């Protein structure tokens, strides 16, 4: 893994996190407990801070960045960020799934218990309401989520990524 200080700020990563050997984490980045950062993922806290909660998985090729002097990136707990997704200068609350290849732009807020579909582009300043699915380019609300099923599914995904990362720690 590449861990690099920028402007005197170094990534803070708890011991129970998994960071793949070719993932890159730089600058003012704080990871919560039981996170995983997968192969070729980049978390770049060079121009603002990035704060990531507990049990967040940042899958292969995902990019987390922020906006210089304007928008940090804050990610809550139990968040899954799919393969090749881009999360940039925004706030993602707890229990969110950001699908593969999705893009969440500057100053967006993704409220808890929501899904951003694979390939969706959530444009600047959008607020994704809690309990909704957004899809398309540009992304629009496509439906409400049945919350009774959703909470368990997001927790299952988060727990699975903790399990997957344990396989690599033992090697």
C-alpha positions as CSV (number, residue, x, y, z in Angstrom):
1,X,0.0,0.0,0.0
2,X,1.0,3.6,-0.5
3,X,0.5,5.8,2.5
4,X,1.8,9.3,2.1
5,X,1.8,12.4,4.2
6,X,0.9,15.7,2.4
7,X,1.4,19.1,4.0
8,X,2.2,17.5,7.3
9,X,-0.9,15.4,7.5
10,X,-0.7,11.6,7.4
11,X,-3.5,9.0,7.0
12,X,-4.8,7.6,10.2
13,X,-5.8,3.9,9.8
14,X,-6.8,1.7,12.7
15,X,-5.0,-1.7,13.0
16,X,-8.1,-3.7,12.3
17,X,-8.5,-2.2,8.8
18,X,-7.5,-3.9,5.6
19,X,-5.7,-1.9,3.0
20,X,-4.6,-3.7,-0.2
21,X,-1.0,-3.5,-1.1
22,X,-1.6,-1.4,-4.2
23,X,-4.2,0.9,-2.7
24,X,-3.2,4.5,-2.2
25,X,-4.1,6.7,0.8
26,X,-2.6,10.2,1.1
27,X,-2.9,13.2,3.3
28,X,-5.7,14.2,5.8
29,X,-7.6,10.9,5.8
30,X,-9.1,9.2,8.9
31,X,-10.6,5.7,8.6
32,X,-12.9,4.2,11.2
33,X,-12.8,0.7,12.6
34,X,-13.1,-2.4,10.4
35,X,-12.8,-0.6,7.1
36,X,-11.4,-2.1,3.9
37,X,-9.7,-0.4,1.0
38,X,-9.4,-2.7,-1.9
39,X,-7.0,-3.1,-4.9
40,X,-6.2,0.0,-6.9
41,X,-8.5,2.2,-4.7
42,X,-7.3,5.8,-4.1
43,X,-8.2,8.0,-1.1
44,X,-6.7,11.4,-1.7
45,X,-6.9,13.9,1.2
46,X,-4.5,16.3,-0.2
47,X,-6.7,19.4,-0.8
48,X,-9.2,18.9,2.1
49,X,-9.9,16.3,4.7
50,X,-11.6,12.9,4.2
51,X,-13.3,11.3,7.2
52,X,-14.6,7.7,6.9
53,X,-16.7,5.9,9.5
54,X,-16.7,2.3,10.7
55,X,-17.2,-0.8,8.5
56,X,-16.8,1.1,5.2
57,X,-15.6,-0.8,2.2
58,X,-14.0,1.0,-0.6
59,X,-13.9,-1.5,-3.4
60,X,-11.4,-2.0,-6.2
61,X,-10.6,1.0,-8.3
62,X,-12.8,3.4,-6.4
63,X,-11.6,7.0,-5.9
64,X,-12.4,9.2,-2.9
65,X,-11.3,12.8,-3.2
66,X,-12.4,16.3,-2.1
67,X,-12.5,19.9,-3.3
68,X,-9.8,22.4,-2.6
69,X,-10.8,24.9,0.2
70,X,-14.5,24.1,-0.4
71,X,-15.8,20.6,0.2
72,X,-14.3,17.8,2.4
73,X,-15.6,14.3,1.9
74,X,-17.3,12.6,4.9
75,X,-18.5,9.0,4.8
76,X,-20.7,7.5,7.6
77,X,-20.8,4.0,9.0
78,X,-21.7,0.8,7.1
79,X,-21.2,2.3,3.6
80,X,-20.2,0.2,0.6
81,X,-18.5,2.1,-2.3
82,X,-18.6,-0.1,-5.3
83,X,-15.9,-0.9,-7.8
84,X,-14.7,2.1,-9.8
85,X,-17.0,4.5,-8.1
86,X,-16.0,8.2,-7.6
87,X,-17.0,10.0,-4.4
88,X,-15.9,13.6,-4.5
89,X,-16.3,16.5,-2.1
90,X,-19.6,15.3,-0.6
91,X,-21.3,13.8,2.5
92,X,-22.5,10.2,2.6
93,X,-24.5,9.3,5.7
94,X,-24.8,5.8,7.3
95,X,-26.0,2.6,5.6
96,X,-25.5,3.7,2.0
97,X,-24.7,1.6,-1.0
98,X,-22.9,3.5,-3.9
99,X,-23.0,1.2,-6.9
100,X,-20.2,0.2,-9.2
101,X,-19.0,3.0,-11.5
102,X,-21.3,5.6,-9.8
103,X,-20.2,9.2,-9.4
104,X,-21.2,11.4,-6.5
105,X,-20.1,15.0,-7.1
106,X,-19.2,18.1,-5.1
107,X,-21.5,19.3,-2.3
108,X,-23.9,16.4,-2.6
109,X,-25.5,14.8,0.4
110,X,-26.6,11.2,0.4
111,X,-28.8,10.6,3.3
112,X,-28.9,7.3,5.3
113,X,-30.5,4.1,4.0
114,X,-30.1,5.0,0.4
115,X,-28.8,3.5,-2.8
116,X,-27.0,5.1,-5.7
117,X,-27.3,2.7,-8.6
118,X,-24.4,1.4,-10.6
119,X,-23.3,3.9,-13.2
120,X,-25.4,6.8,-11.8
121,X,-24.1,10.3,-11.9
122,X,-25.3,12.4,-8.9
123,X,-24.6,15.9,-10.0
124,X,-23.3,18.8,-7.9
125,X,-25.4,20.0,-4.9
126,X,-27.9,17.1,-5.1
127,X,-29.6,15.9,-1.9
128,X,-30.5,12.2,-2.0
129,X,-33.3,11.7,0.5
130,X,-33.1,8.9,3.0
131,X,-34.7,5.7,1.9
132,X,-34.5,6.2,-1.8
133,X,-32.8,4.7,-4.9
134,X,-31.3,7.1,-7.4
135,X,-30.2,6.0,-10.9
136,X,-29.3,7.4,-14.3
137,X,-27.3,10.2,-15.9
138,X,-28.0,12.6,-14.4
139,X,-29.2,10.6,-11.4
140,X,-32.9,11.0,-10.4
141,X,-35.0,9.3,-7.7
142,X,-36.4,6.1,-9.1
143,X,-38.1,4.6,-6.1
144,X,-38.5,4.4,-2.3
145,X,-36.8,1.5,-0.5
146,X,-38.7,-0.9,1.7
147,X,-36.7,-0.1,4.9
148,X,-37.6,-3.4,6.6
149,X,-35.5,-5.3,4.0
150,X,-32.9,-2.7,3.4
151,X,-31.2,-2.3,6.8
152,X,-30.3,-6.0,7.0
153,X,-29.0,-6.0,3.5
154,X,-26.6,-3.1,4.0
155,X,-25.4,-4.6,7.3
156,X,-24.9,-8.0,5.5
157,X,-22.7,-6.3,2.8
158,X,-20.6,-4.5,5.4
159,X,-20.1,-7.6,7.5
160,X,-19.2,-9.6,4.3
161,X,-16.4,-7.1,3.5
162,X,-15.1,-7.4,7.0
163,X,-15.0,-11.2,6.5
164,X,-13.4,-10.9,3.0
165,X,-10.7,-8.6,4.4
166,X,-9.9,-11.1,7.1
167,X,-8.9,-13.7,4.4
168,X,-6.1,-11.3,3.3
169,X,-4.9,-10.5,6.8
170,X,-4.2,-14.2,7.5
171,X,-2.0,-14.6,4.4
